[in-house]
Amino acid sequence: MSRADQYMSLAEEVRAKAASEESPVLKAEWEILAETYVRLAEQSGDGGSAPAYDPIADMLERSSRRK
């Protein structure tokens, strides 16, 4: 799975959380996070520039340091 696909998957998961959220404030926050993942996916796609901050790479790097 490409990095862009990973971000789009995260966006879908977060949108599902937003859809089930009762609080309008939390729903909006979930939607904002989903849009952030979409932007990261677009930046990670073919021909796009690398994102300035890549949370997936950061998470993987931290995980490998713990081992």
PQR file of N, CA, C, O and H, with PARSE charges and radii, in Angstrom:
ATOM      1  N   MET A   1       0.855  -1.172   0.000 -0.4000 1.5000
ATOM      2  CA  MET A   1       0.000   0.000   0.000 -0.0000 2.0000
ATOM      3  C   MET A   1       0.902   1.237   0.000  0.5500 1.7000
ATOM      4  O   MET A   1       1.822   1.349   0.810 -0.5500 1.4000
ATOM      5  N   SER A   2       0.624   2.150  -0.911 -0.4000 1.5000
ATOM      6  CA  SER A   2       1.436   3.365  -0.992 -0.0000 2.0000
ATOM      7  C   SER A   2       1.135   4.288   0.190  0.5500 1.7000
ATOM      8  O   SER A   2       0.127   4.131   0.878 -0.5500 1.4000
ATOM      9  H   SER A   2      -0.124   2.059  -1.568  0.4000 1.0000
ATOM     10  N   ARG A   3       2.019   5.241   0.405 -0.4000 1.5000
ATOM     11  CA  ARG A   3       1.817   6.197   1.484 -0.0000 2.0000
ATOM     12  C   ARG A   3       0.526   6.991   1.256  0.5500 1.7000
ATOM     13  O   ARG A   3      -0.222   7.240   2.202 -0.5500 1.4000
ATOM     14  H   ARG A   3       2.838   5.369  -0.154  0.4000 1.0000
ATOM     15  N   ALA A   4       0.263   7.387   0.012 -0.4000 1.5000
ATOM     16  CA  ALA A   4      -0.973   8.110  -0.303 -0.0000 2.0000
ATOM     17  C   ALA A   4      -2.191   7.258   0.053  0.5500 1.7000
ATOM     18  O   ALA A   4      -3.169   7.768   0.599 -0.5500 1.4000
ATOM     19  H   ALA A   4       0.870   7.185  -0.756  0.4000 1.0000
ATOM     20  N   ASP A   5      -2.132   5.969  -0.253 -0.4000 1.5000
ATOM     21  CA  ASP A   5      -3.235   5.063   0.092 -0.0000 2.0000
ATOM     22  C   ASP A   5      -3.408   4.949   1.606  0.5500 1.7000
ATOM     23  O   ASP A   5      -4.530   4.880   2.106 -0.5500 1.4000
ATOM     24  H   ASP A   5      -1.337   5.555  -0.696  0.4000 1.0000
ATOM     25  N   GLN A   6      -2.295   4.928   2.326 -0.4000 1.5000
ATOM     26  CA  GLN A   6      -2.374   4.859   3.790 -0.0000 2.0000
ATOM     27  C   GLN A   6      -3.083   6.090   4.351  0.5500 1.7000
ATOM     28  O   GLN A   6      -3.936   5.980   5.232 -0.5500 1.4000
ATOM     29  H   GLN A   6      -1.383   4.984   1.920  0.4000 1.0000
ATOM     30  N   TYR A   7      -2.717   7.273   3.824 -0.4000 1.5000
ATOM     31  CA  TYR A   7      -3.363   8.491   4.294 -0.0000 2.0000
ATOM     32  C   TYR A   7      -4.850   8.508   3.943  0.5500 1.7000
ATOM     33  O   TYR A   7      -5.672   8.941   4.751 -0.5500 1.4000
ATOM     34  H   TYR A   7      -2.025   7.362   3.108  0.4000 1.0000
ATOM     35  N   MET A   8      -5.197   8.042   2.753 -0.4000 1.5000
ATOM     36  CA  MET A   8      -6.612   8.018   2.377 -0.0000 2.0000
ATOM     37  C   MET A   8      -7.388   7.045   3.256  0.5500 1.7000
ATOM     38  O   MET A   8      -8.543   7.296   3.598 -0.5500 1.4000
ATOM     39  H   MET A   8      -4.529   7.689   2.097  0.4000 1.0000
ATOM     40  N   SER A   9      -6.758   5.948   3.617 -0.4000 1.5000
ATOM     41  CA  SER A   9      -7.394   4.991   4.524 -0.0000 2.0000
ATOM     42  C   SER A   9      -7.642   5.627   5.890  0.5500 1.7000
ATOM     43  O   SER A   9      -8.709   5.465   6.482 -0.5500 1.4000
ATOM     44  H   SER A   9      -5.819   5.745   3.339  0.4000 1.0000
ATOM     45  N   LEU A  10      -6.641   6.351   6.375 -0.4000 1.5000
ATOM     46  CA  LEU A  10      -6.813   7.057   7.648 -0.0000 2.0000
ATOM     47  C   LEU A  10      -7.926   8.095   7.549  0.5500 1.7000
ATOM     48  O   LEU A  10      -8.712   8.252   8.483 -0.5500 1.4000
ATOM     49  H   LEU A  10      -5.774   6.483   5.894  0.4000 1.0000
ATOM     50  N   ALA A  11      -7.998   8.797   6.437 -0.4000 1.5000
ATOM     51  CA  ALA A  11      -9.062   9.793   6.239 -0.0000 2.0000
ATOM     52  C   ALA A  11     -10.434   9.125   6.294  0.5500 1.7000
ATOM     53  O   ALA A  11     -11.360   9.664   6.901 -0.5500 1.4000
ATOM     54  H   ALA A  11      -7.360   8.669   5.678  0.4000 1.0000
ATOM     55  N   GLU A  12     -10.572   7.966   5.669 -0.4000 1.5000
ATOM     56  CA  GLU A  12     -11.837   7.235   5.692 -0.0000 2.0000
ATOM     57  C   GLU A  12     -12.205   6.803   7.108  0.5500 1.7000
ATOM     58  O   GLU A  12     -13.362   6.917   7.511 -0.5500 1.4000
ATOM     59  H   GLU A  12      -9.821   7.528   5.176  0.4000 1.0000
ATOM     60  N   GLU A  13     -11.226   6.309   7.861 -0.4000 1.5000
ATOM     61  CA  GLU A  13     -11.484   5.894   9.242 -0.0000 2.0000
ATOM     62  C   GLU A  13     -11.949   7.074  10.090  0.5500 1.7000
ATOM     63  O   GLU A  13     -12.881   6.954  10.885 -0.5500 1.4000
ATOM     64  H   GLU A  13     -10.286   6.216   7.533  0.4000 1.0000
ATOM     65  N   VAL A  14     -11.289   8.209   9.911 -0.4000 1.5000
ATOM     66  CA  VAL A  14     -11.625   9.387  10.701 -0.0000 2.0000
ATOM     67  C   VAL A  14     -13.002   9.924  10.302  0.5500 1.7000
ATOM     68  O   VAL A  14     -13.761  10.382  11.156 -0.5500 1.4000
ATOM     69  H   VAL A  14     -10.532   8.307   9.265  0.4000 1.0000
ATOM     70  N   ARG A  15     -13.323   9.869   9.009 -0.4000 1.5000
ATOM     71  CA  ARG A  15     -14.656  10.303   8.572 -0.0000 2.0000
ATOM     72  C   ARG A  15     -15.741   9.407   9.154  0.5500 1.7000
ATOM     73  O   ARG A  15     -16.833   9.882   9.468 -0.5500 1.4000
ATOM     74  H   ARG A  15     -12.706   9.497   8.315  0.4000 1.0000
ATOM     75  N   ALA A  16     -15.454   8.114   9.301 -0.4000 1.5000
ATOM     76  CA  ALA A  16     -16.415   7.204   9.919 -0.0000 2.0000
ATOM     77  C   ALA A  16     -16.649   7.599  11.372  0.5500 1.7000
ATOM     78  O   ALA A  16     -17.777   7.548  11.861 -0.5500 1.4000
ATOM     79  H   ALA A  16     -14.568   7.728   9.046  0.4000 1.0000
ATOM     80  N   LYS A  17     -15.576   7.996  12.064 -0.4000 1.5000
ATOM     81  CA  LYS A  17     -15.725   8.461  13.446 -0.0000 2.0000
ATOM     82  C   LYS A  17     -16.564   9.731  13.481  0.5500 1.7000
ATOM     83  O   LYS A  17     -17.411   9.898  14.358 -0.5500 1.4000
ATOM     84  H   LYS A  17     -14.659   8.038  11.667  0.4000 1.0000
ATOM     85  N   ALA A  18     -16.327  10.624  12.528 -0.4000 1.5000
ATOM     86  CA  ALA A  18     -17.089  11.875  12.467 -0.0000 2.0000
ATOM     87  C   ALA A  18     -18.568  11.590  12.249  0.5500 1.7000
ATOM     88  O   ALA A  18     -19.426  12.236  12.852 -0.5500 1.4000
ATOM     89  H   ALA A  18     -15.638  10.489  11.816  0.4000 1.0000
ATOM     90  N   ALA A  19     -18.864  10.629  11.394 -0.4000 1.5000
ATOM     91  CA  ALA A  19     -20.259  10.311  11.075 -0.0000 2.0000
ATOM     92  C   ALA A  19     -21.018   9.787  12.285  0.5500 1.7000
ATOM     93  O   ALA A  19     -22.229   9.981  12.389 -0.5500 1.4000
ATOM     94  H   ALA A  19     -18.167  10.105  10.904  0.4000 1.0000
ATOM     95  N   SER A  20     -20.322   9.127  13.195 -0.4000 1.5000
ATOM     96  CA  SER A  20     -20.992   8.563  14.366 -0.0000 2.0000
ATOM     97  C   SER A  20     -20.917   9.478  15.593  0.5500 1.7000
ATOM     98  O   SER A  20     -21.450   9.149  16.653 -0.5500 1.4000
ATOM     99  H   SER A  20     -19.338   8.969  13.110  0.4000 1.0000
ATOM    100  N   GLU A  21     -20.257  10.617  15.443 -0.4000 1.5000
ATOM    101  CA  GLU A  21     -20.080  11.543  16.573 -0.0000 2.0000
ATOM    102  C   GLU A  21     -21.327  12.401  16.766  0.5500 1.7000
ATOM    103  O   GLU A  21     -21.855  12.971  15.810 -0.5500 1.4000
ATOM    104  H   GLU A  21     -19.824  10.885  14.582  0.4000 1.0000
ATOM    105  N   GLU A  22     -21.787  12.486  18.006 -0.4000 1.5000
ATOM    106  CA  GLU A  22     -22.965  13.292  18.317 -0.0000 2.0000
ATOM    107  C   GLU A  22     -22.621  14.755  18.569  0.5500 1.7000
ATOM    108  O   GLU A  22     -23.407  15.642  18.239 -0.5500 1.4000
ATOM    109  H   GLU A  22     -21.358  12.023  18.781  0.4000 1.0000
ATOM    110  N   SER A  23     -21.476  15.006  19.140 -0.4000 1.5000
ATOM    111  CA  SER A  23     -21.074  16.373  19.453 -0.0000 2.0000
ATOM    112  C   SER A  23     -20.686  17.110  18.166  0.5500 1.7000
ATOM    113  O   SER A  23     -19.813  16.644  17.434 -0.5500 1.4000
ATOM    114  H   SER A  23     -20.838  14.285  19.408  0.4000 1.0000
ATOM    115  N   PRO A  24     -21.320  18.248  17.881 -0.5600 1.5000
ATOM    116  CA  PRO A  24     -20.966  19.007  16.676  0.2800 2.0000
ATOM    117  C   PRO A  24     -19.509  19.478  16.685  0.5500 1.7000
ATOM    118  O   PRO A  24     -18.872  19.547  15.633 -0.5500 1.4000
ATOM    119  N   VAL A  25     -18.994  19.795  17.846 -0.4000 1.5000
ATOM    120  CA  VAL A  25     -17.611  20.261  17.946 -0.0000 2.0000
ATOM    121  C   VAL A  25     -16.650  19.123  17.628  0.5500 1.7000
ATOM    122  O   VAL A  25     -15.729  19.297  16.830 -0.5500 1.4000
ATOM    123  H   VAL A  25     -19.511  19.739  18.699  0.4000 1.0000
ATOM    124  N   LEU A  26     -16.850  17.972  18.236 -0.4000 1.5000
ATOM    125  CA  LEU A  26     -15.980  16.826  17.968 -0.0000 2.0000
ATOM    126  C   LEU A  26     -16.125  16.341  16.527  0.5500 1.7000
ATOM    127  O   LEU A  26     -15.142  15.946  15.900 -0.5500 1.4000
ATOM    128  H   LEU A  26     -17.598  17.831  18.884  0.4000 1.0000
ATOM    129  N   LYS A  27     -17.350  16.371  16.005 -0.4000 1.5000
ATOM    130  CA  LYS A  27     -17.570  15.988  14.612 -0.0000 2.0000
ATOM    131  C   LYS A  27     -16.739  16.881  13.683  0.5500 1.7000
ATOM    132  O   LYS A  27     -16.101  16.392  12.750 -0.5500 1.4000
ATOM    133  H   LYS A  27     -18.148  16.692  16.515  0.4000 1.0000
ATOM    134  N   ALA A  28     -16.753  18.182  13.945 -0.4000 1.5000
ATOM    135  CA  ALA A  28     -15.978  19.122  13.130 -0.0000 2.0000
ATOM    136  C   ALA A  28     -14.485  18.841  13.243  0.5500 1.7000
ATOM    137  O   ALA A  28     -13.766  18.904  12.246 -0.5500 1.4000
ATOM    138  H   ALA A  28     -17.271  18.579  14.702  0.4000 1.0000
ATOM    139  N   GLU A  29     -14.017  18.532  14.442 -0.4000 1.5000
ATOM    140  CA  GLU A  29     -12.596  18.223  14.627 -0.0000 2.0000
ATOM    141  C   GLU A  29     -12.205  16.969  13.862  0.5500 1.7000
ATOM    142  O   GLU A  29     -11.140  16.939  13.245 -0.5500 1.4000
ATOM    143  H   GLU A  29     -14.601  18.481  15.252  0.4000 1.0000
ATOM    144  N   TRP A  30     -13.043  15.928  13.884 -0.4000 1.5000
ATOM    145  CA  TRP A  30     -12.761  14.708  13.121 -0.0000 2.0000
ATOM    146  C   TRP A  30     -12.702  15.034  11.629  0.5500 1.7000
ATOM    147  O   TRP A  30     -11.839  14.522  10.916 -0.5500 1.4000
ATOM    148  H   TRP A  30     -13.908  15.952  14.384  0.4000 1.0000
ATOM    149  N   GLU A  31     -13.622  15.889  11.153 -0.4000 1.5000
ATOM    150  CA  GLU A  31     -13.629  16.260   9.732 -0.0000 2.0000
ATOM    151  C   GLU A  31     -12.364  17.026   9.346  0.5500 1.7000
ATOM    152  O   GLU A  31     -11.805  16.811   8.271 -0.5500 1.4000
ATOM    153  H   GLU A  31     -14.323  16.305  11.732  0.4000 1.0000
ATOM    154  N   ILE A  32     -11.918  17.915  10.223 -0.4000 1.5000
ATOM    155  CA  ILE A  32     -10.684  18.657   9.969 -0.0000 2.0000
ATOM    156  C   ILE A  32      -9.499  17.699   9.871  0.5500 1.7000
ATOM    157  O   ILE A  32      -8.652  17.840   8.989 -0.5500 1.4000
ATOM    158  H   ILE A  32     -12.372  18.090  11.097  0.4000 1.0000
ATOM    159  N   LEU A  33      -9.445  16.724  10.779 -0.4000 1.5000
ATOM    160  CA  LEU A  33      -8.363  15.736  10.740 -0.0000 2.0000
ATOM    161  C   LEU A  33      -8.422  14.921   9.448  0.5500 1.7000
ATOM    162  O   LEU A  33      -7.386  14.643   8.843 -0.5500 1.4000
ATOM    163  H   LEU A  33     -10.133  16.610  11.495  0.4000 1.0000
ATOM    164  N   ALA A  34      -9.623  14.539   9.025 -0.4000 1.5000
ATOM    165  CA  ALA A  34      -9.771  13.788   7.777 -0.0000 2.0000
ATOM    166  C   ALA A  34      -9.246  14.598   6.596  0.5500 1.7000
ATOM    167  O   ALA A  34      -8.551  14.058   5.735 -0.5500 1.4000
ATOM    168  H   ALA A  34     -10.464  14.765   9.517  0.4000 1.0000
ATOM    169  N   GLU A  35      -9.570  15.877   6.550 -0.4000 1.5000
ATOM    170  CA  GLU A  35      -9.080  16.729   5.460 -0.0000 2.0000
ATOM    171  C   GLU A  35      -7.558  16.860   5.494  0.5500 1.7000
ATOM    172  O   GLU A  35      -6.919  16.953   4.447 -0.5500 1.4000
ATOM    173  H   GLU A  35     -10.134  16.316   7.249  0.4000 1.0000
ATOM    174  N   THR A  36      -6.988  16.866   6.676 -0.4000 1.5000
ATOM    175  CA  THR A  36      -5.527  16.914   6.799 -0.0000 2.0000
ATOM    176  C   THR A  36      -4.905  15.663   6.182  0.5500 1.7000
ATOM    177  O   THR A  36      -3.903  15.745   5.472 -0.5500 1.4000
ATOM    178  H   THR A  36      -7.508  16.789   7.527  0.4000 1.0000
ATOM    179  N   TYR A  37      -5.505  14.507   6.459 -0.4000 1.5000
ATOM    180  CA  TYR A  37      -5.000  13.261   5.861 -0.0000 2.0000
ATOM    181  C   TYR A  37      -5.151  13.275   4.345  0.5500 1.7000
ATOM    182  O   TYR A  37      -4.280  12.773   3.635 -0.5500 1.4000
ATOM    183  H   TYR A  37      -6.319  14.440   7.036  0.4000 1.0000
ATOM    184  N   VAL A  38      -6.237  13.840   3.843 -0.4000 1.5000
ATOM    185  CA  VAL A  38      -6.418  13.932   2.395 -0.0000 2.0000
ATOM    186  C   VAL A  38      -5.324  14.800   1.782  0.5500 1.7000
ATOM    187  O   VAL A  38      -4.767  14.456   0.740 -0.5500 1.4000
ATOM    188  H   VAL A  38      -6.944  14.248   4.419  0.4000 1.0000
ATOM    189  N   ARG A  39      -5.016  15.927   2.427 -0.4000 1.5000
ATOM    190  CA  ARG A  39      -3.948  16.796   1.917 -0.0000 2.0000
ATOM    191  C   ARG A  39      -2.603  16.073   1.937  0.5500 1.7000
ATOM    192  O   ARG A  39      -1.816  16.202   0.999 -0.5500 1.4000
ATOM    193  H   ARG A  39      -5.469  16.207   3.274  0.4000 1.0000
ATOM    194  N   LEU A  40      -2.338  15.320   2.990 -0.4000 1.5000
ATOM    195  CA  LEU A  40      -1.097  14.548   3.047 -0.0000 2.0000
ATOM    196  C   LEU A  40      -1.065  13.498   1.938  0.5500 1.7000
ATOM    197  O   LEU A  40      -0.016  13.262   1.339 -0.5500 1.4000
ATOM    198  H   LEU A  40      -2.977  15.215   3.752  0.4000 1.0000
ATOM    199  N   ALA A  41      -2.196  12.872   1.665 -0.4000 1.5000
ATOM    200  CA  ALA A  41      -2.264  11.888   0.584 -0.0000 2.0000
ATOM    201  C   ALA A  41      -1.950  12.541  -0.751  0.5500 1.7000
ATOM    202  O   ALA A  41      -1.209  11.990  -1.565 -0.5500 1.4000
ATOM    203  H   ALA A  41      -3.049  13.064   2.152  0.4000 1.0000
ATOM    204  N   GLU A  42      -2.519  13.718  -0.968 -0.4000 1.5000
ATOM    205  CA  GLU A  42      -2.266  14.434  -2.220 -0.0000 2.0000
ATOM    206  C   GLU A  42      -0.787  14.794  -2.356  0.5500 1.7000
ATOM    207  O   GLU A  42      -0.226  14.705  -3.448 -0.5500 1.4000
ATOM    208  H   GLU A  42      -3.121  14.166  -0.307  0.4000 1.0000
ATOM    209  N   GLN A  43      -0.164  15.194  -1.269 -0.4000 1.5000
ATOM    210  CA  GLN A  43       1.250  15.549  -1.300 -0.0000 2.0000
ATOM    211  C   GLN A  43       2.132  14.325  -1.489  0.5500 1.7000
ATOM    212  O   GLN A  43       3.247  14.432  -2.000 -0.5500 1.4000
ATOM    213  H   GLN A  43      -0.620  15.266  -0.382  0.4000 1.0000
ATOM    214  N   SER A  44       1.641  13.165  -1.079 -0.4000 1.5000
ATOM    215  CA  SER A  44       2.428  11.935  -1.163 -0.0000 2.0000
ATOM    216  C   SER A  44       2.246  11.213  -2.483  0.5500 1.7000
ATOM    217  O   SER A  44       2.964  10.254  -2.767 -0.5500 1.4000
ATOM    218  H   SER A  44       0.736  13.078  -0.663  0.4000 1.0000
ATOM    219  N   GLY A  45       1.295  11.658  -3.296 -0.4000 1.5000
ATOM    220  CA  GLY A  45       0.980  10.981  -4.547 -0.0000 2.0000
ATOM    221  C   GLY A  45       2.072  11.125  -5.582  0.5500 1.7000
ATOM    222  O   GLY A  45       3.058  11.831  -5.369 -0.5500 1.4000
ATOM    223  H   GLY A  45       0.712  12.437  -3.066  0.4000 1.0000
ATOM    224  N   ASP A  46       1.893  10.462  -6.686 -0.4000 1.5000
ATOM    225  CA  ASP A  46       2.857  10.494  -7.787 -0.0000 2.0000
ATOM    226  C   ASP A  46       3.091  11.920  -8.259  0.5500 1.7000
ATOM    227  O   ASP A  46       2.143  12.654  -8.537 -0.5500 1.4000
ATOM    228  H   ASP A  46       1.092   9.889  -6.859  0.4000 1.0000
ATOM    229  N   GLY A  47       4.337  12.302  -8.348 -0.4000 1.5000
ATOM    230  CA  GLY A  47       4.692  13.609  -8.852 -0.0000 2.0000
ATOM    231  C   GLY A  47       4.574  14.727  -7.844  0.5500 1.7000
ATOM    232  O   GLY A  47       4.989  15.852  -8.121 -0.5500 1.4000
ATOM    233  H   GLY A  47       5.108  11.705  -8.122  0.4000 1.0000
ATOM    234  N   GLY A  48       4.019  14.444  -6.684 -0.4000 1.5000
ATOM    235  CA  GLY A  48       3.865  15.476  -5.673 -0.0000 2.0000
ATOM    236  C   GLY A  48       5.109  15.596  -4.819  0.5500 1.7000
ATOM    237  O   GLY A  48       5.941  14.690  -4.776 -0.5500 1.4000
ATOM    238  H   GLY A  48       3.682  13.530  -6.459  0.4000 1.0000
ATOM    239  N   SER A  49       5.223  16.704  -4.152 -0.4000 1.5000
ATOM    240  CA  SER A  49       6.358  16.867  -3.247 -0.0000 2.0000
ATOM    241  C   SER A  49       6.086  16.117  -1.953  0.5500 1.7000
ATOM    242  O   SER A  49       4.932  15.897  -1.584 -0.5500 1.4000
ATOM    243  H   SER A  49       4.546  17.440  -4.187  0.4000 1.0000
ATOM    244  N   ALA A  50       7.118  15.738  -1.287 -0.4000 1.5000
ATOM    245  CA  ALA A  50       6.979  15.023  -0.021 -0.0000 2.0000
ATOM    246  C   ALA A  50       6.403  15.971   1.029  0.5500 1.7000
ATOM    247  O   ALA A  50       6.742  17.154   1.045 -0.5500 1.4000
ATOM    248  H   ALA A  50       8.056  15.917  -1.586  0.4000 1.0000
ATOM    249  N   PRO A  51       5.542  15.465   1.899 -0.5600 1.5000
ATOM    250  CA  PRO A  51       4.999  16.321   2.947  0.2800 2.0000
ATOM    251  C   PRO A  51       6.104  16.831   3.861  0.5500 1.7000
ATOM    252  O   PRO A  51       7.100  16.144   4.088 -0.5500 1.4000
ATOM    253  N   ALA A  52       5.924  18.030   4.380 -0.4000 1.5000
ATOM    254  CA  ALA A  52       6.908  18.596   5.298 -0.0000 2.0000
ATOM    255  C   ALA A  52       6.999  17.747   6.564  0.5500 1.7000
ATOM    256  O   ALA A  52       8.075  17.582   7.138 -0.5500 1.4000
ATOM    257  H   ALA A  52       5.115  18.588   4.195  0.4000 1.0000
ATOM    258  N   TYR A  53       5.864  17.215   6.986 -0.4000 1.5000
ATOM    259  CA  TYR A  53       5.836  16.349   8.162 -0.0000 2.0000
ATOM    260  C   TYR A  53       5.066  15.102   7.780  0.5500 1.7000
ATOM    261  O   TYR A  53       3.933  15.192   7.308 -0.5500 1.4000
ATOM    262  H   TYR A  53       4.989  17.349   6.520  0.4000 1.0000
ATOM    263  N   ASP A  54       5.659  13.957   7.974 -0.4000 1.5000
ATOM    264  CA  ASP A  54       5.038  12.689   7.616 -0.0000 2.0000
ATOM    265  C   ASP A  54       4.760  11.909   8.890  0.5500 1.7000
ATOM    266  O   ASP A  54       5.660  11.247   9.406 -0.5500 1.4000
ATOM    267  H   ASP A  54       6.579  13.884   8.357  0.4000 1.0000
ATOM    268  N   PRO A  55       3.518  11.968   9.420 -0.5600 1.5000
ATOM    269  CA  PRO A  55       3.232  11.296  10.690  0.2800 2.0000
ATOM    270  C   PRO A  55       3.409   9.787  10.640  0.5500 1.7000
ATOM    271  O   PRO A  55       3.774   9.183  11.648 -0.5500 1.4000
ATOM    272  N   ILE A  56       3.163   9.168   9.503 -0.4000 1.5000
ATOM    273  CA  ILE A  56       3.342   7.719   9.414 -0.0000 2.0000
ATOM    274  C   ILE A  56       4.819   7.370   9.540  0.5500 1.7000
ATOM    275  O   ILE A  56       5.179   6.454  10.279 -0.5500 1.4000
ATOM    276  H   ILE A  56       2.866   9.659   8.684  0.4000 1.0000
ATOM    277  N   ALA A  57       5.677   8.093   8.822 -0.4000 1.5000
ATOM    278  CA  ALA A  57       7.116   7.838   8.930 -0.0000 2.0000
ATOM    279  C   ALA A  57       7.606   8.110  10.347  0.5500 1.7000
ATOM    280  O   ALA A  57       8.433   7.367  10.876 -0.5500 1.4000
ATOM    281  H   ALA A  57       5.384   8.837   8.222  0.4000 1.0000
ATOM    282  N   ASP A  58       7.100   9.161  10.953 -0.4000 1.5000
ATOM    283  CA  ASP A  58       7.487   9.489  12.322 -0.0000 2.0000
ATOM    284  C   ASP A  58       7.088   8.375  13.284  0.5500 1.7000
ATOM    285  O   ASP A  58       7.872   7.991  14.153 -0.5500 1.4000
ATOM    286  H   ASP A  58       6.428   9.764  10.523  0.4000 1.0000
ATOM    287  N   MET A  59       5.878   7.858  13.132 -0.4000 1.5000
ATOM    288  CA  MET A  59       5.393   6.780  13.987 -0.0000 2.0000
ATOM    289  C   MET A  59       6.249   5.524  13.797  0.5500 1.7000
ATOM    290  O   MET A  59       6.609   4.864  14.771 -0.5500 1.4000
ATOM    291  H   MET A  59       5.241   8.170  12.426  0.4000 1.0000
ATOM    292  N   LEU A  60       6.574   5.194  12.541 -0.4000 1.5000
ATOM    293  CA  LEU A  60       7.384   4.010  12.267 -0.0000 2.0000
ATOM    294  C   LEU A  60       8.794   4.171  12.842  0.5500 1.7000
ATOM    295  O   LEU A  60       9.372   3.227  13.381 -0.5500 1.4000
ATOM    296  H   LEU A  60       6.281   5.731  11.749  0.4000 1.0000
ATOM    297  N   GLU A  61       9.330   5.383  12.714 -0.4000 1.5000
ATOM    298  CA  GLU A  61      10.671   5.642  13.249 -0.0000 2.0000
ATOM    299  C   GLU A  61      10.693   5.496  14.774  0.5500 1.7000
ATOM    300  O   GLU A  61      11.600   4.872  15.325 -0.5500 1.4000
ATOM    301  H   GLU A  61       8.860   6.149  12.276  0.4000 1.0000
ATOM    302  N   ARG A  62       9.705   6.067  15.450 -0.4000 1.5000
ATOM    303  CA  ARG A  62       9.632   5.944  16.912 -0.0000 2.0000
ATOM    304  C   ARG A  62       9.458   4.501  17.329  0.5500 1.7000
ATOM    305  O   ARG A  62      10.038   4.061  18.323 -0.5500 1.4000
ATOM    306  H   ARG A  62       8.968   6.574  15.003  0.4000 1.0000
ATOM    307  N   SER A  63       8.671   3.770  16.582 -0.4000 1.5000
ATOM    308  CA  SER A  63       8.429   2.354  16.900 -0.0000 2.0000
ATOM    309  C   SER A  63       9.711   1.547  16.767  0.5500 1.7000
ATOM    310  O   SER A  63       9.977   0.671  17.591 -0.5500 1.4000
ATOM    311  H   SER A  63       8.200   4.127  15.775  0.4000 1.0000
ATOM    312  N   SER A  64      10.512   1.831  15.737 -0.4000 1.5000
ATOM    313  CA  SER A  64      11.746   1.068  15.544 -0.0000 2.0000
ATOM    314  C   SER A  64      12.792   1.401  16.609  0.5500 1.7000
ATOM    315  O   SER A  64      13.628   0.560  16.939 -0.5500 1.4000
ATOM    316  H   SER A  64      10.295   2.542  15.068  0.4000 1.0000
ATOM    317  N   ARG A  65      12.749   2.620  17.146 -0.4000 1.5000
ATOM    318  CA  ARG A  65      13.700   2.987  18.196 -0.0000 2.0000
ATOM    319  C   ARG A  65      13.385   2.303  19.517  0.5500 1.7000
ATOM    320  O   ARG A  65      14.281   2.115  20.340 -0.5500 1.4000
ATOM    321  H   ARG A  65      12.070   3.303  16.878  0.4000 1.0000
ATOM    322  N   ARG A  66      12.140   1.930  19.733 -0.4000 1.5000
ATOM    323  CA  ARG A  66      11.732   1.277  20.994 -0.0000 2.0000
ATOM    324  C   ARG A  66      12.164  -0.167  21.069  0.5500 1.7000
ATOM    325  O   ARG A  66      12.202  -0.745  22.155 -0.5500 1.4000
ATOM    326  H   ARG A  66      11.412   2.083  19.065  0.4000 1.0000
ATOM    327  N   LYS A  67      12.490  -0.761  19.936 -0.4000 1.5000
ATOM    328  CA  LYS A  67      12.832  -2.201  19.917 -0.0000 2.0000
ATOM    329  C   LYS A  67      14.241  -2.433  20.351  0.5500 1.7000
ATOM    330  O   LYS A  67      14.693  -3.578  20.394 -0.5500 1.4000
ATOM    331  H   LYS A  67      12.459  -0.291  19.054  0.4000 1.0000
TER
END
